[in-house]
Amino acid sequence: MTSFNVSGYMGETETIPHKTDQNSLQLDQLLCPDPAHDILRYDYQPLSPFFAPQTVAVIGATERPGSVGRTVLWNLISSSFGGTVFPVHPTRTNVLGIKAYPTIGHVPEQVDLAIIAIPAQGVPAVIEQCGIAGVAGVIILSAGFREVGEAGAALEAAVLATARRHQLRVLGPNCLGLMCPISGLNATFAGTMANPGSVGFISQSGALCTSILDWSLRENVGFSAFVSIGSMLDIDWGDLIYYLGDDPATHSIVIYMETIGNARSFLSAAREVALSKPIIVIKSGRTQLAAQAAASHTGAMAGSDEVLDAAFRRCGVLRVNTIDELFNLAEVLGKQPRPRGKRLTILTNAGGPGVLATDALIRSGGELASLSAETVETLDTLLPDHWSRQNPIDILGDATPERYGAALDVLAQDRNSDGLLVILTPQAMTQPAETAAQLQSRVGHWKDRPLLASWMGTDVVATGEAQLNQSSIFTLPYPDAAAQVFTLMARYSDNLHALYETPSLTTTPTFDTTPISELLTRARAEHRLLLSEWESKALLNAYGIPTVTTKLATSVDEAVTLAEQIGYPVVLKLHSHTITHKTDVGGVQLNLPDEMAVRTAYRLIMAIGQPGDCLGVTVQPMVLRTGYELILGSSVDEQLGPVLLFGSGGQLVEVYCDRALGLPPLNTTLARRLMEKTQIYKALKGVRGQPSIDLAALEQLLVRFSQLVVAYPEIKEIEINPLLASTEQLLALDARVVLHESDIPEDQLPKPAIRPYPKQYIKPWALPDGMGVTIRPISPEDEPLIVDFHKTLSEESIYFRYFHLINLKARVAHERLTRICFIDYDREMALVAEYHAPATQQRTILGVARLSRLHGLNEAEFGMLINDQYQGRGLGTELLRSLINIGQAEELTRISADILPENQAMQHLCKKLGFTLQRDQGELRAYLDL
């Protein structure tokens, strides 16, 4: 059989083969029976010169006591990382007894990592010297850059320009450096070395790094990496998250963040890595005030800190409030499986601690699990007569280890629970160590749910607590803190589940965008910042968002004529390009029953404001407001670009403040999750005998609104308030659109933090027999079609694509398909060839092709799979040609793939399209320089 199936290491199976702990989705076991195959595919680490250097130069090394240069040099030579260290000093021949060199260019060996500890003014010249010498990575410890003003910012710009010219990666400036405790590397000026462990820690604050370091030594917390990221001139959150995501020694990543920096980089990396390793963030500045001046309710209500919360949810990151929570979560998620939900069972030998744990659980958003009738009945036969017979399960103060064990056996069978917290208080007859042994022997019963413990007390419970920790059972001294930790775990699981829940297909109407573009172009040419209500509604109508009939009148007689055409009663509203909130100035006249009322209302409205403010009125039918008034809006956040707002609307919108924020673009799943975060959602589902509104239609409306926001970056703020939602209809009664200043170039307008669906890569194509297909980027909604597609593939096609066989059940597992369909278009581009049968409207995928960027390089690997029936008919050629065109459009420098030697057809195709083939360890490597 001819096959056009080819493997790239990040192709259609997994994006990065993270080798992690039991908490991961374990995609490597699911997809790749031979893990060594993954290791062969992923052997490039762009940050290896920082974390695993063989040669290190200290520029600014000195013997002056207390200096940064001396401390860094001493930390390097007194640690066990095993590399060679070269002091660099312009006049000294040796530093601390080690031969020194006047410049980096005089060092006799190739330097992997240079650490710069000199005044900021001299750094640009040293970066140039490092570039010429071929240094791979630089850590700039020096301060005195952008944080000191314009002169420092200019120095920073010069450093970056030089580093980019020499393809030199930079950590810092103004940072503490980094440690790799497992290897012994200490490239910092901290006073001590961190303990080795499994937590990757990244901090934007060097001062906090030293405080955390002291705390970790006291609490015996260990790290796989300890990084001070500084000002993020070059290396940012995304770079480090990718590195730690691939590091087998790192089981969880914790971050102290002050600013998000390159939002796309952070979100892209976090969204990918969070699936297999927990990422926990503590972000300072939570109480920062929202912007004071905003032209819409949306702009006033969307505080930057809430926007960050929305961003963290969107990429699966868990945000916490305290350093204790930060490291507790890092530890427990490294030891225990994630809960499936938020229902906790509490087992205790004292009522008070169980009540405290319950209070903390409910306050933090968790739920008490309901005991099944079978569980209660069985416990009745095992426990004393006076046990609580409900959750929390109080087994009384005289509980023996055997009583704990018997209860644990029963609770392990109750599937109403998502996790268990076992509390022990040291009473006269309590045996903490023996009870701990009962838990230890039953760890296997809780493989799919977290098992937490609170052994209350100090010395008397210390032995039992140590036993539990050795068995990967997370312990906390206080049960309320343990309950809160469980709720945070549940929230993390919920975030991940929401990210990869298959959405329904979005129905986007066909429309002509020319009038919209003309409207916006005309407004910007007139240097207008505000669209009129009539213009704003025209914009919404084009995207299939229903609006109330709105007619424009510039005279009182015209207003009367339009009112009679529409039918009384009517509403008159101010038509203006300058006045934002019409209601506040008396610019809305409601429920006008006849001609006389219309004439009176017109005169009142036209008397508002200064000449030029009032350009006429809009005439609209008086809509009976049965249902719920909602608000739907978007404004621009400084860090994350356009942000969506949904919630309770109407005149009291800022009083109730019932809203949720999200990042565009949305799909139907994300739209529903946004709605669920509001109080009004409970009413929308139906309350007190009232039927539910059409929630599916509201989801679709939110999706289309998000597409509108993304499509027109010249829109600064857009708001529908109120959006009337009832069982009969969804209707925008009022709308407001604010534009960016017209002198902002188009390429400098704010962009969404998450790259939207790349429509520009959609194109029609036909097979030689005339059968028409659409080649387009993949989307999350394609998951059911991808399941069907995999049923069409032969074993040979699978083997040629993945270099080993994968059974159908594994190929179509949802966890696997999330890596195929739910992609980040900044990092990957996957194309599907879709046939849409005219007679049956059935959609079928005939082939999939994918480009996946290599971390730290401007290159990508490609992979391809074609339905066996359609191989040898030109589809593979067209898909690969499309990938080449996309690679050029995305300004990649090279695309490549690995091909099995027996896959002759793929080799022929690559040669035909200009690829070079070379043998690499028994396989063929095809590459094309773009």
Secondary structure, DSSP 4 states (H G I P E B T S, - for coil): -----BB-TTSSS-SS-----TTS--HHHHH-S-HHHHHHH----TTHHHHS-SEEEEET----TT-HHHHHHHHHHTSS---EEEEE-SS-SEETTEE-BSSGGG-SS--SEEEE-S-GGGHHHHHHHHHHHT--EEEE----SGGG-HHHHHHHHHHHHHHHHTT-EEE-SS--EEEETTTTEEEE--SSPPPEEEEEEEES-HHHHHHHHHHHHHHT--EEEEEE-TT-SSS-HHHHHHHHHH-TT--EEEEEES---SHHHHHHHHHHHTTTS-EEEEES-TTPPPPS--SSHHHHH--HHHHHHHHHHHTTPEEESSHHHHHHHHHHHHHSPPPSSSEEEEEESSHHHHHHHHHHHHHTT-EEPPPPHHHHHHHHHHS-TTS-SSSSEE--TT--HHHHHHHHHHHTT-TT-SEEEEEE---TT--HHHHHHHHHTTGGGGTTS-EEEEE-SSGGGHHHHHHHHHTT-EE-SSHHHHHHHHHHHHHHHHHHHHHTSPPPPP-PPP---HHHHHHHHHHHHTT-SEE-HHHHHHHHHHTT--B---EEESSHHHHHHHHHHH-SSEEEEE--SS---TGGGT-EEEEE-SHHHHHHHHHHHHTSSSTTT---EEEEE-----SEEEEEEEEEETTTEEEEEEEE-STTHHHH--EEEEPSSP-HHHHHHHHHTSSHHHHHT--TTPPPP-HHHHHHHHHHHHHHHHH-TTEEEEEEEEEEE-SS-EEE--EEEEEPPTTS-GGGS---SSPPP-GGG-EEEE-TT--EEEEEE--GGGHHHHHHHHTT--HHHHHHHHSS---HHHHT-HHHHHHHHS--TTTEEEEEEEEE-TTT--EEEEEEEEEEEPTTSSEEEEEEEE-GGGTTSSHHHHHHHHHHHHHHHTT-SEEEEEE-TT-HHHHHHHHHTT-EEEEETTEEEEEEE-
